[in-house]
Amino acid sequence: MASSKQPPALEQASVQTLQDPLESLQTFQQQTLDNINMVQSKIQEILKVEDAMTSAVWESEGLSAILEFFQMECFRLREINTKLQKEIAELTKGDSSPEQNHEQTESEKNK
């Protein structure tokens, strides 16, 4: 029987013919993996930014609620202060100091 082996030069050419596309495929595969890693990295960065923005929004909402509470407290304290000033004015209106009473008594005696 005749051997079906190819001559070494032809075998070498066949191997080289297959080697070039294989190397190209391996290079393309590595580039694809690199691109996938880059995309995953970018997605993680975006998710981190999104988390930070979500946290900032929640913090902003919390601060807005606190600000509203303090504004209401300030308004309430102003009302209380105005009321107290009126009460103090009414209490001191008819009430004179002892010195004023003495001066008033002296001036009435001299009349």
C-alpha positions, 0 to 999 in steps of 0.5 A: 500500500502506498503511504498517504503522507504528504511531502514535508514541504507541502505539510509545512505549507499546510501547517503555515496556512492554518497557523496564520489564521489561528494566530489572527483568531487568537489575537482577535480573541485577546482583543475581545477579552480586553474590550470586555474587561474595559467595558466591565470596568466602565460599567463599574465606574458608572455604577459607582457614580450612580450610587454616589448620585443616589446617596447625594439625592438622599442626603439632599432630601434629608437636608431639605427636611431638616431645613424645613424643620428649622424654618418652622422652629424659627417661625414658632420661636419668633411668634413666642418672642413677639408674644413674650415682648408684648407680655413684658411690655404690658407688665412693665407698663403700669409697673414703675421702678422704686426710684421712679416711684420716689421721684414721683412722690417727691414731685407731688409733695412739692406741688 
